[in-house]
Amino acid sequence: MVAASCPRRLARRSRSAIVAALTVLLIQTLIVWNFSSLDSGDEQRGGGGGGAAAAGGSSREKRDRGSDRDDPRLGHQQPPHQRVARAAAAALHSQALDGYFSHRPKEKMRTDSNNENSVPKDFENIDNSNFAPRTQRHKHQTELAKKPLSKQKEHLKRKLALDEKVKENSLLGKNSNEVLHYEGKNLSSTNLKDGSKTSKVHHAKKSGNSSPEMKYELPPKCEITGKEALSALSRAKTKQCRQEIAEVYCQHKQGKLMPEKVTRLCPLEGKANNNVQWDEDSMEYMASNPVKIAFVLVVHGRASRQLQRMFKAIYHKDHYYYIHCDKRSNYLHRQVVQFASQYPNVRVSSWRMATIWGGASLLSTYLQSMRDLLEMSDWSWDFFINLSAADYPVRTNDQLVAFLSRYRDMNFLKSHGRDNARFIRKQGLDRLFLECDTHMWRLGDRKIPEGITVDGGSDWFLLNRKFVEYVTYSNDDLVTKMKRFYSYTLLPAESFFHTVLENSPYCDTMVDNNLRITNWNRKLGCKCQYKHIVDWCGCSPNDFKPSDFHRFQQTARPTFFARKFEAAVNQEIIGQLDYYLYGNYPSGTPGLRSYWENLYDEPDGVHSISDVMLTMFHSFSRMGLKRAEESLHTDGENSCRYFSMGHPVSVHLYFLADRFQGFLIKHHATNLAVSKLETLETWVMPKKVFKIANPTSDFGRLQFSEVGTDWDAKERIFRNFGGIMGPMDEPIAMQKWGKGPNITVTVVWIDPINVIAATYDILIESSAEYTHYKPPLNLPLRPGIWTIRILHHWVPVAETKFLVTPLTFSNRQPIKHEELSKFHGGPPKNAYMEQSFQGLNPVLNIPINSMYVEEAKKNAALLGPKLENWVDKLANDMWSAVDICTTGPSSCPVMQACAQTSWSSLSPDPKSELGLVKYDGRLR
């Protein structure tokens, strides 16, 4: 008996030891994972516009952590004093891996594909199931990592036991971690219906530890047990959205929401296999009865000049143009209404929706646009084509018409072309989604209706009028139930029309080609950039560059449009394509290499820009007036002296030859000589802030280093052009590398009084092109000029300066005295992170000067004109006023007119200007 119990005791001890070891390993993994946001860590959950969803997007890139001491190729080369410095730095890290990080960005060869399906090859390796409640900005350590080891073990064991206990299967989701009890009536909600109901406020107390207090207008009539639905409820911002989530969930759980079976009306066994013929020569001859096209432009943003240039390229008097502007894009809507009024065949939708990437609202927009077009009795059109401002034609309008006239009975959609079950999984068609609070919430699982074949691919298509009438007006089983099904679907426009067409009486008209070429680069495009608005991962096309031009000239298959293009990223390729289609502009045409994009417009109100932007734009206006006084003023006269008045009128981004040239600030000012108000425009340009610290060194891989916010990992640019940031912003440091040997560099962040805010190592592989990292700094950042130094073997290689500007505005009102310490005092106890790096000051020869500390304290208490003077002094260190002009009459006799400059937002821009229709019916 005793002998028999010994093996059991040993087995139990072995199991306990294994559990303990696995627990410790898991804890270590959690701690390390918390510091793994270097470069691609911030990328791995984002996505671009215009692509299909993937079941998790691209996988989290691997990270190698360590420093030169971990690299035998580098560590043994260090002199003794450098090894001492390295040891001193290492001693500052209170826990393993707290301070230094290495990153191995792997750059793959670009893959060209015309397939509109945007799923990355490795989508099945990604977890798309963890949607925790919104949390505060991440800290340098997780709460779990801060607990004692015994507490961590207890916590993990309880969590594992709980997870096992609460597993259950239902119609909606396979897991649940909490049960909330509700009673009440159901509220039907769908994006394809005319409206939604509202009711009275109700409260549901917090249940358990993972859900906050939830407020409902009417409690739903079921127990909410799905993990994903609970997560959505905890993250939703408004009572109305939480109400919709709860009640849609309950309807689905009760089997009242989704159709179980749909009638297939297609007489074919499988998918139609129509191959259209491509004959370049035949496209030059116009058909006797040419088709007429309804172009539907669904646009958003502020790039009005790019939209006008695209419109100019596709316009013809014989076709029709229906434009929908996003509800949030008021500036663009004003511009569109203005130019649309010039042409009788252009109309702007009287209604506007706030569409989001992946949202059900986009399908609603298309269906409503189709209904509008069909009800326009004076518009007789044959084809429906949807476009965005990021599209551009690659062949002429005449060629498109000739082609479609040959295939007037066909419908052109691009299918995924892969295994259908895989497409359903990666697209999330077997999941229930709901759009509210401008977010697509994932609520759990659902079944694909029986009886039909689900298809999908690209949401850019060309549909003939017969099929548009069918999906708009038909009340048959297929169309009715598919509209219901796709009301709760992620990226519905990428599948609804495909599925209806393939199962409809028109199934034999489907052509697997949407006549587009799309710039897919999945290595860069599958970054899940839209995770903050969609509970899923997806991919997005990249912008075309000049090196892609040859792809437009391919003749392997018919293509008439390409996407994506962004003039703010690269305008040269648009110019090349424009000249290819319509020829060069006359010699001496102004503005061909310039691009202007509006950032702020007075009718939008100052609430549309941040306090830091408002602060800097006021400072830029004052810089322009100072330049006018210094360069135009004559002694004894005041005719060119001004006093700034009010908020800016408008702000434009200015680019020349695809390089950011600064901001153009249009502003009011009083001429002191005559006391009259004038409207001026000032051009301010950023000064060079990156420099090589040791030009004679043999370290030549680093090409550029920049700091900013809003990093676009897909296009590898900062979307916050100019890098304006304030005390409450979270800066990102980016480095661009040339090819060379593997190296490890140290990056050091230094604030205005020489406090070392952060330091980390980056391991750069030979093929790496870009690295970027956002250190988790405590806010507020101390205002002033910051420095980022890059060291190799602790020898300075390069440095970058950037400005954290003080604020003269808070909530768009002049900042108050009681708010100064909140924004201008720096982080509590000068601690930007939980560990201190001050032991590195003597090692890096960066002394903290008491004079700097006292000056910073005095500056932090400044208010009114003294605060403005401090802001202007800092702005002058980083920016320069290049020029100033007047938008109208001026009392300053030497002030130039803005319309006569080459840089002003009022300068001539023929490539984007819309004029009279030419004899051939075109504008271009």
Disulfide bonds with the S-S distance in Angstrom:
Cys222-Cys250 1.90
Cys241-Cys436 1.91
Cys266-Cys507 1.96
Cys526-Cys539 2.07
Cys528-Cys537 2.07
Cys640-Cys892 1.93
Cys885-Cys898 1.98
